[in-house]
Amino acid sequence: MSPPIDQSKSVAQLMCFMCICCLLLLYGGVSIGSTGIVNLADLSKDPALTSIVWEIRLPRTLGSLFCGALLGLSGALAQGLFRNPLADPYLLGSASGATLGVVSALAMWGVSQSGGHWLTRLGLTGAAFVGAVLAVCLTLVLAKGFQHTFRLLLAGVVVGVVLGATSSFVMLLDPEVMQSMQIFMLGSTAYVGWNAAFLMGLGWVFCISISAPLGRFLDGLSLGEFTALSLGLNITALRAVLIAILSLAVGLSVAQTGLIAFVGLASPHLVRSMVKVTHTRLLLLSSLVGAVLMGSADVLARLLIAPRELPVGVLTAVLGGGYLLWLMQTRHFSRNGDGL
C-alpha cells in the first residue's frame, strides 16, 4: 500500500470548509438549548441569558469540538500505526483503561465526575491517561509487540473486557461512584465547563504539534516496516511516542466527556473519501472532521427530544454504527482492509 499524494488545492478547500463548519456549529451551539433557539442579539438585554450562554453553552460547545478533534486525531493515529483502516482509538483497550482510571480516582477521592474545579478535571485527566497507557502497555505485552495484527486485536479485546469488568466491580463497591458514572458511560458533554474545554483544547494543540511532524514516519510505515527502516526511521521509539500521544488524546476525551463511539473510526475514513493526503495533513483534517462530527452530534442531542437531552455517545453510536454498516455493504473488503 503506497502513501497517497497530496492534492493541495482540494486539501485547502476541505480545510477551509471544515473550519467554516466549526464556526457555524459554535454559533449554533451557543444559540440552541433545551428551551429552543435564542437570538444572540438579545444577550445585552437579558443578564440571565448572558450567563447561560457564557457559562454553560459556550464552554460546552467548545469542549465538544475539542473532544471531536482529539478523537479524530487519535483515530488517524491508530489507523496509521497499525496499518488497519478498521482501527479506532479504543482498539488497544485504552478506553477501558481510561475508564478504570477515572472510576478509581472517583472512588479514592470521593468527587463527582461532573465537578468543574480545574484540579478535579486535571486529576481525572491524569488518572485516565495513566489508565490508558497501562492498558496499551498490557495489550502490547500480551500481543508480544506489533508484529501480529490479529494477535494485537485479540489482546486489545481481552484487555478491554477485563478492565471493563474491573471498572464495574469498583462501581459495585461504591454506589455513589456508580451513580456518578452513569452519564459518563453513555458519553455526554452536559458537564463540560471552561476548565474541561481548556484542558481538551490545550491537549489537542500539544498532541497535534507532536504527531503532525511525525506524519512522515506513518507514511513510511504504510509501505512496510522494512521500507521505514530503510528510510532511517527508529520504528520502536517513534511508535512509543505516537502511542503515548494516542493514549493522551483518548485519556483527555474520555475523562471529560465519557465514552464517545465511532467518531475516531469514521473521521479518517471521511477524509480519505474526499481527498488523498499524506499522514501529516490527514491528522489535521481528521481532527477537523472529528470536531464537526462531534459538534453536530452535540447540537442534535439537544434538539431531537427537547426539552430533554439525548446523551451524545448514544447518538454517535447509532449514527456511526449505521455508517459502518453502509461502508461494509457498499465497499469491497480486501484481506488487509485496503478496500475501505
Secondary structure, 3 states (H helix, E strand, C coil): CCCCCCCHHHHHHHHHHHHHHHHHHHHHHHHEECCEECCHHHHHHCHHHHHHHHHHHHHHHHHHHHHHHHHHHHHHHHHHHCCCCCCCCCCCCHHHHHHHHHHHHHHHHCCCCCCCCHHHHHHHHHHHHHHHHHHHHHHHHHHCCCCCHHHHHHHHHHHHHHHHHHHHHHHHHCHHHHHHHHHHHHCCCCCCCHHHHHHHHHHHHHHHHHHHHHHHHHHHHHCCHHHHHHCCCCHHHHHHHHHHHHHHHHHHHHHHHCCCCCHHHHHHHHHHHHCCCCHHHHHHHHHHHHHHHHHHHHHHHHHCCCCCCCCHHHHHHHHHHHHHHHHHHHCCCCCCCCCC
